[in-house]
Amino acid sequence: MALYKIRCRLSYHYLKIALIEIFANTVRDGIFNNPSTFLTPPMPLMAFQALITDFANKLSLFESGGTAQLGPYRDAKKALMLALDVLSTYVNTEANNNPNTILLSGFEPTKSSSSKINAPLQPQTVTLTRGLPGELTADCAKVTNAESYGGLLVANNPIPDGMGINELGQIVAFSNVSPAGPTPGPTPGPGSIQFIQDLNKARRKKFTGLAVGTTYYFYMWAMNAGGVSPLSVVVSKKVVEG
């Protein structure tokens, strides 16, 4: 398999849900409306359009029907992303390191692999604000060259005994679990939250289910292909009843 210094960025895998259909439509128009440049796409226009339409329909059902529609939505998103991966590989071949050809296709070109990528600097202006009772939201100023952000929320309590994953895709540790141990399955066991490591990539991070009267300490870091930034200066906030 040929290696290209300039190729399609794969950042569409991390797009916000509302932007996925828009991006897929842009790629559709870029490739299939330019047959002189893209002579032999690896799939027909109708097949790719069907995946876009199915994703849009399943997303609408998920947003209106809740968790019962989560499985079909995830399957539709996975199928669309796989199709975009196939198309991006094809565009890499046709572009042969030409960023203008990649831009024409609707994808975004990477920089030359010979360019050194520096790790992001330490996140600045980190904030932690109260929302509803038991809720805190964290944010920071945008970090130059950051591709994603991580966060850690720590309570002023002992290290927890139990661990699980909540509905926001966050690792959550608990203390005061039952003698039998943490509750198995995707939902964490009972007890007060001791720390949350946020694995989502956005800067804005929302934490729920926090104990009223507890002070939580928050750290943020930024990441890209060049490495990970230092942890931010810690910020703290006490959760109140509202």
C-alpha positions as CSV (number, residue, x, y, z in Angstrom):
1,M,0.0,0.0,0.0
2,A,1.4,3.4,-1.0
3,L,2.2,5.9,1.7
4,Y,1.2,9.6,1.1
5,K,2.8,12.6,2.9
6,I,-0.4,14.6,2.2
7,R,-3.6,12.6,2.6
8,C,-7.2,13.0,3.8
9,R,-7.6,13.9,7.4
10,L,-9.7,11.4,9.4
11,S,-11.0,14.0,11.8
12,Y,-14.5,13.5,10.4
13,H,-14.7,10.5,12.9
14,Y,-14.9,13.1,15.7
15,L,-17.4,15.5,14.2
16,K,-20.3,16.6,16.2
17,I,-23.4,14.6,15.3
18,A,-25.2,17.6,13.7
19,L,-22.2,18.0,11.3
20,I,-21.8,14.5,10.0
21,E,-24.5,14.6,7.4
22,I,-23.3,18.0,6.1
23,F,-19.7,16.6,5.8
24,A,-20.9,13.5,4.0
25,N,-22.9,15.6,1.5
26,T,-19.8,17.7,0.9
27,V,-17.8,14.6,0.1
28,R,-20.6,13.3,-2.1
29,D,-20.7,16.4,-4.2
30,G,-16.9,16.8,-4.3
31,I,-16.3,13.3,-5.7
32,F,-19.4,12.6,-7.8
33,N,-19.7,16.1,-9.3
34,N,-16.1,16.0,-10.5
35,P,-15.9,12.9,-12.7
36,S,-12.9,14.2,-14.7
37,T,-10.8,14.1,-11.5
38,F,-12.5,11.1,-9.8
39,L,-13.0,8.7,-12.6
40,T,-13.7,5.5,-10.7
41,P,-15.1,6.0,-7.2
42,P,-15.1,2.7,-5.3
43,M,-18.9,2.8,-4.8
44,P,-21.9,4.2,-6.8
45,L,-23.4,7.5,-6.0
46,M,-26.7,5.9,-5.1
47,A,-25.1,3.5,-2.7
48,F,-23.3,6.3,-0.8
49,Q,-26.5,8.5,-0.8
50,A,-28.4,5.6,0.7
51,L,-26.0,5.5,3.6
52,I,-26.3,9.2,4.2
53,T,-30.1,9.1,4.1
54,D,-30.2,6.1,6.4
55,F,-27.9,7.8,8.9
56,A,-30.1,11.0,8.8
57,N,-33.3,8.9,9.4
58,K,-31.8,6.8,12.2
59,L,-30.4,9.9,13.9
60,S,-33.9,11.6,13.8
61,L,-35.5,8.5,15.3
62,F,-32.8,8.3,18.0
63,E,-33.3,12.0,18.9
64,S,-37.0,11.6,19.2
65,G,-37.2,8.0,20.5
66,G,-34.4,7.9,23.0
67,T,-32.2,5.0,24.0
68,A,-34.4,2.4,22.2
69,Q,-33.1,3.8,18.9
70,L,-29.5,4.0,20.0
71,G,-28.5,0.6,18.4
72,P,-29.8,1.4,14.9
73,Y,-28.3,4.9,15.0
74,R,-24.9,3.5,15.9
75,D,-25.1,0.9,13.1
76,A,-26.0,3.6,10.6
77,K,-23.2,5.9,11.7
78,K,-20.7,3.1,11.6
79,A,-21.7,2.2,8.0
80,L,-21.4,5.8,6.9
81,M,-18.0,6.2,8.5
82,L,-16.8,3.0,6.9
83,A,-17.9,4.3,3.5
84,L,-16.1,7.6,4.1
85,D,-13.0,5.7,5.0
86,V,-13.2,3.8,1.7
87,L,-13.7,7.1,-0.2
88,S,-10.8,8.8,1.6
89,T,-8.4,6.0,0.7
90,Y,-9.5,6.3,-2.9
91,V,-9.0,10.1,-2.9
92,N,-5.5,9.6,-1.4
93,T,-4.7,7.5,-4.5
94,E,-6.1,9.9,-7.0
95,A,-4.6,13.0,-5.3
96,N,-1.1,11.6,-5.1
97,N,0.0,14.2,-2.5
98,N,-1.9,17.1,-4.1
99,P,-3.8,18.9,-1.4
100,N,-5.9,20.8,-4.0
101,T,-7.3,17.5,-5.2
102,I,-8.1,16.4,-1.7
103,L,-9.9,19.8,-1.1
104,L,-11.9,19.3,-4.3
105,S,-13.1,15.9,-3.0
106,G,-14.6,17.5,0.1
107,F,-12.0,16.0,2.5
108,E,-9.4,18.0,4.3
109,P,-5.7,17.5,3.5
110,T,-3.1,16.8,6.2
111,K,0.2,18.6,6.3
112,S,3.3,16.9,4.9
113,S,4.4,14.2,7.2
114,S,7.9,15.8,7.1
115,S,6.5,18.7,9.1
116,K,7.1,18.4,12.8
117,I,4.0,18.6,14.9
118,N,4.5,20.1,18.3
119,A,2.5,19.0,21.3
120,P,-0.2,21.5,22.5
121,L,0.7,24.0,25.2
122,Q,-1.0,23.8,28.7
123,P,-4.7,24.7,28.6
124,Q,-5.4,28.2,29.9
125,T,-8.4,30.0,31.4
126,V,-9.9,26.7,32.6
127,T,-13.4,27.3,34.1
128,L,-15.7,25.1,36.3
129,T,-19.2,26.4,36.6
130,R,-22.3,25.2,38.4
131,G,-25.5,24.2,36.6
132,L,-28.4,22.2,37.9
133,P,-28.0,20.6,41.4
134,G,-25.3,17.9,41.2
135,E,-24.0,19.3,37.9
136,L,-20.7,21.1,36.9
137,T,-19.5,22.1,33.4
138,A,-15.8,22.6,32.6
139,D,-14.3,24.5,29.7
140,C,-11.0,26.3,28.7
141,A,-9.7,28.6,26.1
142,K,-9.0,27.0,22.7
143,V,-5.5,25.6,22.6
144,T,-3.5,26.1,19.3
145,N,-3.0,22.8,17.4
146,A,-5.1,20.8,19.9
147,E,-7.1,18.0,18.2
148,S,-8.8,16.8,21.4
149,Y,-9.1,17.5,25.1
150,G,-9.2,15.4,28.2
151,G,-10.4,16.2,31.7
152,L,-10.3,14.8,35.2
153,L,-12.7,15.7,38.0
154,V,-11.6,14.7,41.5
155,A,-13.6,14.8,44.7
156,N,-12.2,15.5,48.2
157,N,-12.9,11.9,49.2
158,P,-10.8,8.6,49.4
159,I,-9.8,6.6,46.4
160,P,-12.9,4.6,45.2
161,D,-13.5,0.9,45.2
162,G,-15.8,0.5,42.3
163,M,-15.7,1.7,38.6
164,G,-18.0,1.9,35.6
165,I,-18.9,3.8,32.5
166,N,-21.8,6.3,32.5
167,E,-24.1,7.3,29.7
168,L,-21.8,10.2,28.6
169,G,-18.9,7.8,27.8
170,Q,-17.0,8.8,30.9
171,I,-15.1,6.5,33.3
172,V,-16.5,7.0,36.8
173,A,-15.1,5.6,40.0
174,F,-17.3,5.1,43.2
175,S,-16.8,4.6,46.8
176,N,-19.1,3.1,49.5
177,V,-20.0,0.2,47.1
178,S,-22.1,-2.7,48.4
179,P,-20.2,-5.6,50.1
180,A,-20.8,-7.7,47.0
181,G,-18.8,-5.2,44.9
182,P,-19.7,-2.9,42.1
183,T,-22.8,-3.5,40.1
184,P,-21.8,-5.3,36.8
185,G,-22.7,-4.0,33.4
186,P,-22.4,-0.6,31.7
187,T,-23.8,1.3,34.7
188,P,-21.5,2.1,37.6
189,G,-22.3,0.7,41.1
190,P,-23.8,2.8,43.9
191,G,-21.9,5.3,45.9
192,S,-20.7,8.9,45.8
193,I,-18.6,9.8,42.7
194,Q,-14.9,10.2,43.6
195,F,-13.4,11.0,40.2
196,I,-14.5,11.1,36.6
197,Q,-12.0,10.9,33.7
198,D,-13.7,12.4,30.6
199,L,-12.7,10.6,27.4
200,N,-14.8,12.8,25.0
201,K,-12.7,15.0,22.7
202,A,-14.5,18.3,23.1
203,R,-13.3,21.2,25.2
204,R,-16.7,21.6,27.0
205,K,-17.2,18.8,29.5
206,K,-20.4,18.2,31.5
207,F,-20.4,16.3,34.8
208,T,-23.6,15.1,36.4
209,G,-24.7,13.1,39.5
210,L,-22.2,14.9,41.8
211,A,-22.7,15.1,45.5
212,V,-24.1,18.3,46.9
213,G,-21.8,19.8,49.5
214,T,-18.7,18.2,48.0
215,T,-15.8,20.3,46.4
216,Y,-14.6,18.9,43.1
217,Y,-11.2,19.7,41.6
218,F,-10.8,19.8,37.8
219,Y,-7.7,19.4,35.5
220,M,-7.7,19.6,31.7
221,W,-5.1,18.6,29.1
222,A,-4.9,18.9,25.3
223,M,-3.7,16.3,22.8
224,N,-2.6,16.0,19.1
225,A,-0.4,13.7,17.0
226,G,2.6,15.4,18.5
227,G,1.9,14.6,22.1
228,V,0.0,15.6,25.2
229,S,0.1,19.0,27.0
230,P,0.9,19.5,30.7
231,L,-2.1,19.4,33.0
232,S,-3.8,22.7,33.5
233,V,-3.7,24.6,36.7
234,V,-6.4,23.0,39.0
235,V,-9.7,24.8,39.4
236,S,-12.3,23.8,42.0
237,K,-16.0,24.3,42.8
238,K,-18.3,23.2,45.6
239,V,-21.6,21.6,44.4
240,V,-24.5,23.4,46.0
241,E,-28.3,22.7,46.0
242,G,-29.0,25.5,43.5
